[in-house]
Amino acid sequence: MSSEDVALDMIRSSIILLLSEKPLHGYGIMKEVEDRIGRPVNPSLLYPFLRQLEKNGLVKSTKKPVGHKPKNVYELTAPGKELAASIYKRIASMVSLAIKPNLSICFHCGCKIYEGGYRESIRDKERIFCCIHCAQAYKNEQSQS
């Protein structure tokens, strides 16, 4: 698989995810994708992809007035919304996989910390907490036991 294939898959996924937020016409999709991922969408990619989604029952289009003339506005069908939910889950899994090596756990409350945190040496061991308040609560609990 080439890097171009990966980029196209990302753009296609982005199109589906945009349509899960709201119905859009073609130019609106192109503009939103470019604004969000910084890569323009070629109409020769967009419109055949939208037709393919429509043919597969994932998208429906309706002519609606946009500005001075009617345009095809695309929105996801129920199966299209299920596909979008599946894409969101896959992205969440990828993000989780990417950040997992950088996660720490608060020594007091157990919440996950991606960056930063509050570090304090307690009984000659460095502990990481999500915040100074958790560090203080932990020390208070230790002094009471």
Secondary structure, 3 states (H helix, E strand, C coil): CCHHHHHHHHHHHHHHHHHHHCCEEHHHHHHHHHHHHCCCCCHHHHHHHHHHHHHCCCEEEEEEEECCEEEEEEEECHHHHHHHHHHHHHHHHHHHHHHHHHCEECCCCCCEECCCCEEEEECCEEEEECCHHHHHHHHHHHHHC
